[in-house]
Amino acid sequence: MVVRLGAQRAALRALGAERADGHRARAVLSHGHCAGARRAVAIPPGAKPPPSSEYDDATTLDRALLDVLTGWAREAAKKGEPSSMQTASQLVERASHLPGLTAAQLAEVAALRGELAWEEARGDLARAAQSASAALRKLEMVEKANGPHASDAAAQAQKVRALEQGLRDLSRPAGAGPSK
């Protein structure tokens, strides 16, 4: 069996032209005879389709797909945006389902998945700190207005201040130390 990665060059060139016009391009990663991990995949924004290649068996194809998918995932993750991180996670998830991977390659995928989860968690913590900061500003306004909820707002503001600081400290890179 011969499987082609990026089989139809003219089609991929046409897809590349479509992407320049704002449409999402798709790479043909196999002939579709195997559902799941080898089906067509959307090329992430800014990524290039893989070069046309031939593989003698599905295992070799899977190992080549691993390189393509994890490469795209790493590039997407470098952007650090929530949508790019989601794309990276989806690509790694897809790679994890390739049946022809070795134990070492599966461990590589698991390590990449863990790194992406770490970065996503830090982003979630930073967004939570921003939300806590917004709530703190509102509670301080209520307190300054000296209305019926002023004393409750003052008590809650003190707790939210500590929560916000803790969230900011947790979202910093390891070794960065606590914020002031």
N, C-alpha and C positions, 0 to 999 in steps of 0.2 A: 504494500500500500504506500502510495506517495501522497503526502498531505502538504499543501502549500500554505504558507503564512503570508498573508497579503497577496493572495493568488492573482488577482486581476489588476495589473498595474494601471491600466487605463481607467478602471473604475475608481481606484484609489486616487489617481490624479484628479478625476472629476470630483470626488468627495473633497479633496483638498481645496478645489476651486469653490465648492459649495461652502466650505467652512470660512473662506475668505469673505463670502457674502453674508456670514452670520449664522449659517445653519450648522448643526452639529454633525460632524463627520463620523463615520463608523469604519472600523477596520474589520476586514473579513479575516478572522483568525483561524477558521477551518471551513471545510465544506458543509458544516452543519450536520454531519452524520452522527455526532455525539452531542447530545443536549447538555445543558448546564454550563460548566466552566469553559467549554470551548466554543460557545456560541459567540456571535458578533458582539463587540464591545464598543461603546462610545469612546472615541478618542478624547481625552481631557483637553480643555482649552489650552492652547499653546504647545501641546505635544505633537510630535510627528508620527505618522503611521510607520509601522516597522517595515524594514526593507523586505522585498519579496525573497522568500527562502523556501526550500523544499526539505521535507523530513521523511525519513524512511519508515518511521513508526510513530504511534501515538505518544509513547513515552518521551521520545526526543522532542516531539512537538510540545508536550506539557512543560518540559524543562525550559524550552525556548520561551514559551508563553509566560512562565514564571519571571524570567528576566524582563520581558516587556511590561507586564503588569506591575511588578514591584518597582521598576524604574519610573513608570508613570506615577505610581503612588508616592514615591519619594519626592518627585518634582512637585506634585500637587501639595504635599505636606509642607514643603518649604515656603509656600505662600502664606501659611498660617491663618488664612481666613476660614470661618466656619464652613462655607460651602466647599472650599478646597479640601479641608480636612475630611469632610463627608465623602467626597470623591475618592480621596486616598483610602479611606476605610473600606469603601465599596470595592475598590480594585484589589485590596489585600484579601478581602473576604472571598472574592472571586478566585484569586490565586490559590487560596487554601483548599479549594474544591477540585483542583487539578489532580486526577488520579495517578499520574505517573511520577509523582515527586518522591525523592528519597527522604529518609528520616531527617537528614541534615537540612534539606531544603524546607521541610515542614517546620523544623525548629527555627529556621531563618524567617519564615512567614509568621510564626508565633511571636518571635522577637519584634518584628516590624509592627505587628498588630498591637503589642504591648506598648511600644514607643508612641504609636499614634494615639492610643487610649490615654497615655500620660499627658501628651500635648493637649488633647481635647479636654481632659479634666482640668488642666491649668487654665485653659480658656474659659471653661465653665465657671471656675472659681473667680477669675477676673471679672466676668460679667455679673456674677453674684455680688461681688464687692461694689461694682458700679450701681447695682440696684439698691444695695444697702446704703450707699452714699446718697442716692436720690431720696430714699425714705428718711434718712437722717436730716437732710435739708428741710424736708416738709415738716418733720416733727419739731425742728427748731423754729420754724415759722409759726406753728401752732403755739409753742411755748411763748414766743415773743408777743404774740397777739393777746396773751393773757386772758383767753376765753375759758369756757367751761372745761375744756380738755387740756389746759396748760399743764397741770401737775402730772397728769397721766403721760403727756407728751414728753415732759422732762425726764420721767423715770424710764420711758421706753427709749428715749434718745441716748441715754447713758448705756443701755444694753446694746443698742444698735451700733454705737460708736465702737464698742469692744468687738462686736461681731464683724463689722467692716474691717477693722484692723487685722483681725485674725484671717479673714478671707484674703486680704491683700498680701499678708505674709505667706499664706499658702500658695498663692498664684505666682509668686516670684520664683525665678530659677533657683535650683539647689545651690547653696553656698552664698546667695546674694545677701543674706542676713535680713533681719526685720526692718520694716520701713519705719520712718519717724513720723 
